[in-house]
Every structure is written in structure tokens, then in C-alpha cells.
Amino acid sequence: MSTSNKIPRVGFVSLGCPKATVDSERILTRLRTEGYLISPSYEDSDLVVVNTCGFIDSAIAESLDAIGEALTENGKVIVTGCLGAKGNIVKQTHPKVLAVTGPQAANEVMDAIHAHLPKLHDPYVDLVPPQGIKLTPKHYAYVKISEGCNHRCTFCIIPSMRGNLVSRPISDVMQEAQNLVDAGVKELLVISQDTSAYGVDLKYRTGFWKGEFIKSRITELAQALGELGVWVRLHYVYPYPHVDELIPLMAAGKITPYLDIPFQHANARILKLMKRPANSEDVLSRIQQWRAICPELTLRSTFIVGFPGETEQEFDELLEFLKIAQLDRVGAFMYSPVEGAAANDLPNHIAPELQQERLARLMAIQAEISAQRLAQKIGKTLEVLVDDVDELGAIARSHADAPEIDGLVYVQNGQSLQQGDKVLVRVTHADEHDLWAEIV
Ligand code: SF4
């Protein structure tokens, strides 16, 4: 916050192509929104931003000259744009520049401006914390990386409501994640309609974050989020082949070894009717490989029971799949016709009583599997994140437990812990949902 009441003034030199101009416009818009004035002269400016071009030699020379001129005439200079991404050339030629970023780095430019020329206090805007207003507890937060979906699953109307996939620029996602971590968040829950498709619509365009180029693609995004030093949990991961790339990141402890991957069914004909990837053998062998690479992996999936035309044999195939797959967490739902969904037109809808009966059978089998898998954790040491504390102890979650949907870890001697603490516990008891444990 500025201590003087003088409105801070920024000079702006914009060089380069139309893409650079758009970057300049974005920065100028942010400056004006935050109450800075844009000044047309060096003498009147408190600081100058030079947006550079680094395409050909003459453009590099022009950019370096412009930086030199701004340094001579003003002295406080921040450099952005393509030349900033070309190694150390700017710092080597002009060591006095205050900061250098690459293109499409409005957030980083604004951070540098805030550091060297603080904005005036705005009683309206400054009430909003940098991480925005969050409805979740302070120690975890959802990060939405895209909107919409390119798939057309026949039971779903999301694409008709929200349109095709639109991914957020990777630098925006990373800045939001960084703000959340700076504000004390210990767990980031990555969400979207289709997390593994992140960046497809952007053709995996390269963005800029913390001085480095980074592809807008789920593997690279997960890797970058993993550098923030908090739990990173991936939800709604459609089973594309490239999901396999995420497992080594989990094995290496970069991101949380947890995959929320909706398979929806196991029978090839039903999956085809659903317009989902239809090869359960392939899924089973992938699960096996994932577990070989990352034995700690927790798999959560969802399934639809009683889809139109589902025969007894096809349903049995789903049960058989569950027995072999040994998933950790399963959510199952009876098919219900949503207005506007293509599946409504399919023949042979299943009677609700039969759907109910199949759902109960599936859940009974899965309850046994879940209980067995949790029982295997007794005696093991786990890291947990504390959600709440009362006189009975702490209520926490392990890597295997997403908030709201999975189980809990009751830390029986955790009365002295606080919300947001991460602590090692030893598991003493388990049921089909939850664990009980003691601080190690
Ligand atoms: S179920 Fe998911 S993947 Fe399929 S269309 Fe709906 S949002 Fe997209």
C-alpha cells in the first residue's frame, strides 16, 4: 500500500507484433483498473514498462535501445515481452532494469510494478484478498482450470449448457494457485469438466510462468503445480491414454497419488452407447501398470447402474470388473433421464426397482472391497491434513481422501492440532469408509 496520496504514474513503451500489443493492452487495463495513471512522458512517470520484441536482429536492437532510453530518461524500468524470454540478453545489456519477464506475463509484470511502485490504497478493491473470495475452509481450495467439454457422453447435457472446452491460460491458473498457497492453502483440488483435456483447445499453447515457458497441457500443469509444495489433487480425469504420464509424478511425490477417474461402466456395448472409451481390459491393465509404478495410488471412480438396455450379463461384467480392479473409492448412481440427454432416446429403459436392486448389489461388493483396502492400512504411517479439531481429537484426511466425497482419518490424540496442520499418524483401526489413527 502506498504511503503517499500521489497517484502513481506508469510510462509504457509497446513494441512488436499484434500479439505483443494485446499483451500491452492487458497490462494497461490492469494498471487503470488498479488506479494507476498512464503517463505519455518519461519525466512524468514514476516507472516505465517496455514491452519488447525479439523476433529478428533489428527488432532486438530496437528493443534494447528503447530499454536504454527509458533507463537514461527515467531510471526505473520493467521489461516484458519476447526479448525477455531470450536468455539473459536484457540483464546483460542493461543490468539496472528492475525486472524482466517474457510474453503473456501480465501477472508477473503487475507483481513487479506492485513491488517497485505500490498502488494507492483502494478501500473497495483492497478488501478483497489476492486469492479472491473462497467458500472453502482456509486450508484447501478448488482451482478450476477449464470450462465446458468436447465429449458428448449420451447421458450428459453439460456440453449443451456450457459449450465446448475452454481452458484458462496456464499463467492465470498458476498465479491463482500461487495466490492460494501464499494465503495458506495446503491442498489444491484441480477441477473442470474434463481435467485431462486441459489445453486441447489452446493447442497446448506455451505460456510463461516464473521466468520459464510452460505448455498448457495437464502433465506440465500438474508438474508446475507440484512445485508449489502443497497437495495437488486431480479430479474428473477422463481416461485418455496420456493420463499415464501423471502416474510417475505421483510416484515421485510431486502431486498427490490420487486419481478421480470416472469409468462409468465396464461393458463395451454399454460404454459405446454412452459414447465413452470402451475397452475394460485395457483399463484393467492400465490400472495394474499405474499401481506397479505408484503403489500408493488411490483410485476413485464413478459408475452408472441401469443404463438403458443394460442386461443382467452386462451388469455382471461391471461387478466382475470392480472385483478385479479393486478400486479404493466408488460412487455409483442409477441412470436417470436428464432432459435433453441423447440417452433418453435409447430403447429398453430399466425399471427403477431393478436399477435400485443392481445399485445395492454393486455397493455391497464395493463396500467389501473398500473395507479390505482400508484394513490393509492398519499399522501404516500416513501424512494427514487436519480439517477440524474437537475434544475427541482431530478430524483429518490422508492423500487418499478428497474433502466432502471420501473418508476421514480420526486422529484420536489430536486435540492439540490445528486446522490446516499436516502431521504423521499411525493407523490403528478401519471400517469401510474411515480410518482411526494416533499421532506418531
Ligand atoms: S460426462 Fe463429463 S466427459 Fe462426458 S460429456 Fe459430460 S462433462 Fe463431458
Boltz pocket constraint, residues with backbone or C-beta under 6 A from the ligand:
constraints:
  - pocket:
      binder: B
      contacts: [[A, 149], [A, 150], [A, 151], [A, 152], [A, 153], [A, 156], [A, 157], [A, 158], [A, 159], [A, 193], [A, 194], [A, 238]]
      max_distance: 6.0
